[in-house]
Amino acid sequence: MPGKKAAPAAPVHPEKGKRSKPVTPEEKIIRKIVLLRNEKVLLDVDLAELYGIETRVLKQAVRRNAGRFPEDFMFELRADEVDQLVSQNVIPDKKRFGGAFPFAFTETGIAMLSSVLKSEKAIEMNIYIMRTFVALRKMALSYDEVMNTLRSMRLQYDKQFDEIFHALELLMRPQDPPRTMIGFLKP
C-alpha cells in the first residue's frame, strides 16, 4: 500500500541462513553480564559499547570521580580473572581490553555511573540496565522458590515411593510355600 512503510526484515543469521529475531536491549545486556568475585558485573568495554562511547572515555570519567566508586561498586580485574574470562570464551581474547585491565561494575556501580555520564544515551541505557538487573533478581527468587518446592515434594514422595517399591518387590517375588521335609528322620 502506498504511504505505509514495510517492516524492517529480521537480520539473517550468517551460519544458519535463517532470519533471527532482533535482540532487545535487555537481551543484549544479559549476554554481557559475567560472574566475578561472586558478583554479577558488567565490564567497562561492554558498558562503553552500550553507552555508545569509547572505553577510555568511560574509564577517564570513573578515575576523575574515584571517590564515587568504592570496591563494592567497581573493581579492576586481576590478570588471573582476565585469563579466566578468556579461557571461558566470555571474551575472545585479551586484545579486546587494549592492554589495560578492565573495570568491572556491579549493579550499584552502574547506577553510580549515571551520575558521572550525562549523555542521553547513557541515561537511557542505565535505565535498561537497572531494569535488567531487577528482572534477573526476580527470576532468581522465583527459581529458588521452585527448587524449594521441588525439594519438599521429593522428600514427601520419596517416602511414599519407598513404600510402593517395597510392596511391588513383595508382589514380584512371591513367597516360597513351606516345603515338606523329605528323607530319613533321626530317631
C-alpha positions in Angstrom: 0.0 0.0 0.0 1.3 3.4 -0.7 2.1 5.5 2.3 2.9 2.6 4.6 6.4 1.6 5.3 7.3 -2.1 5.2 8.5 -3.5 8.5 12.3 -4.0 8.5 13.3 -7.5 7.8 14.8 -9.5 10.6 18.6 -10.0 10.3 19.8 -13.2 8.6 21.9 -15.4 10.9 25.2 -15.9 9.0 25.7 -19.5 10.0 22.2 -20.9 9.6 20.9 -18.7 6.8 17.6 -18.2 8.7 16.1 -15.0 9.9 16.7 -14.3 13.6 14.6 -12.1 15.9 16.1 -8.7 16.7 17.9 -8.6 20.0 16.2 -6.4 22.6 18.4 -4.1 24.8 17.6 -6.3 27.8 18.8 -9.5 26.0 21.9 -7.7 24.9 22.7 -6.6 28.4 22.0 -10.1 29.9 24.5 -11.6 27.4 27.2 -9.2 28.7 26.7 -9.9 32.4 29.5 -12.0 33.9 30.0 -13.5 37.3 33.3 -12.4 39.0 34.1 -12.5 42.7 30.6 -13.8 43.4 29.1 -10.6 41.8 27.1 -10.1 38.6 29.1 -7.4 36.8 29.4 -5.7 33.5 32.9 -4.9 32.1 33.9 -1.4 31.1 34.3 -2.5 27.5 30.7 -3.7 27.3 29.3 -0.7 29.2 31.2 1.7 26.8 29.6 -0.1 23.9 26.2 0.0 25.4 26.6 3.8 26.2 28.0 4.5 22.7 31.3 5.9 24.0 34.9 4.8 23.9 36.2 2.7 26.8 38.9 5.2 27.6 36.3 8.0 28.0 34.3 5.8 30.4 37.5 4.9 32.4 38.6 8.6 32.4 35.2 9.7 33.9 35.4 7.0 36.5 39.0 7.9 37.5 38.0 11.6 37.8 35.3 10.5 40.2 37.1 7.7 42.0 35.5 8.6 45.4 32.1 7.6 44.0 33.3 4.1 43.2 34.3 2.0 46.2 35.3 -1.6 45.8 31.7 -2.9 46.1 30.7 -0.6 43.2 33.6 -1.2 40.9 36.8 -3.1 40.9 39.7 -3.6 38.5 40.2 -7.2 37.2 43.4 -9.1 38.1 45.4 -10.9 35.5 44.1 -14.3 36.6 40.5 -13.1 36.2 41.2 -11.8 32.7 42.7 -15.2 31.8 39.6 -16.9 33.3 37.3 -14.8 31.1 39.4 -15.6 28.0 39.5 -19.3 28.8 35.8 -19.5 29.3 35.2 -17.6 26.0 33.4 -14.8 27.7 35.7 -12.6 25.7 37.5 -13.6 22.5 41.0 -12.6 23.6 42.9 -10.1 25.8 43.3 -7.7 22.9 39.8 -6.5 23.4 41.0 -4.7 26.5 43.7 -2.8 24.7 46.4 -3.8 27.2 44.8 -2.4 30.3 43.0 -4.3 33.0 39.2 -3.8 32.7 37.0 -2.4 35.3 34.0 -4.5 36.5 30.9 -2.6 37.6 28.3 -4.1 40.0 24.7 -3.1 39.8 25.3 -0.2 42.3 28.4 0.9 40.4 26.4 1.1 37.2 23.7 3.2 39.0 26.5 5.5 40.1 27.8 5.8 36.5 24.5 7.6 35.7 25.7 10.5 37.9 29.1 10.5 36.1 28.0 10.0 32.5 25.5 12.7 31.5 24.6 11.8 27.8 21.1 10.9 26.8 22.2 7.6 25.5 24.0 6.8 28.8 20.9 7.7 30.9 18.6 5.6 28.6 21.0 2.6 28.7 21.3 2.9 32.5 17.5 2.6 32.8 17.6 -0.6 30.7 20.5 -2.0 32.7 18.8 -1.3 36.1 15.6 -3.0 34.8 17.5 -6.0 33.6 19.3 -6.5 36.9 15.9 -6.2 38.7 14.4 -8.8 36.3 17.3 -11.1 36.9 16.9 -10.8 40.6 13.1 -11.6 40.3 13.9 -14.6 38.2 16.5 -15.9 40.7 13.9 -15.6 43.5 11.3 -17.5 41.6 13.8 -20.1 40.7 14.7 -20.6 44.4 11.0 -20.9 45.2 10.5 -23.6 42.5 13.6 -25.5 43.7 12.5 -25.4 47.3 9.0 -26.7 46.3 10.6 -29.5 44.3 12.8 -30.5 47.2 9.9 -30.7 49.6 7.8 -32.7 47.1 10.7 -35.0 46.6 11.1 -35.7 50.3 7.4 -36.3 50.7 7.1 -38.5 47.7 10.3 -40.4 48.2 8.9 -41.9 51.4 5.7 -42.9 49.6 7.6 -44.3 46.7 9.8 -46.4 49.0 6.6 -48.0 50.5 5.3 -48.6 47.0 8.5 -50.1 45.7 8.7 -52.4 48.8 5.1 -53.6 48.1 6.0 -54.2 44.5 9.0 -56.2 45.4 6.9 -58.4 47.6 4.4 -58.9 44.8 7.1 -59.6 42.2 8.8 -62.2 44.4 6.1 -64.5 45.7 7.0 -66.1 49.0 8.0 -69.7 48.8 5.4 -72.1 50.2 6.5 -74.1 53.2 8.4 -77.2 52.0 7.8 -80.7 53.3 10.8 -82.4 54.6 11.9 -85.5 52.7 14.4 -88.1 53.8 15.1 -90.0 57.0 14.2 -88.8 60.4 16.7 -89.3 63.2 15.3 -91.5 66.0 
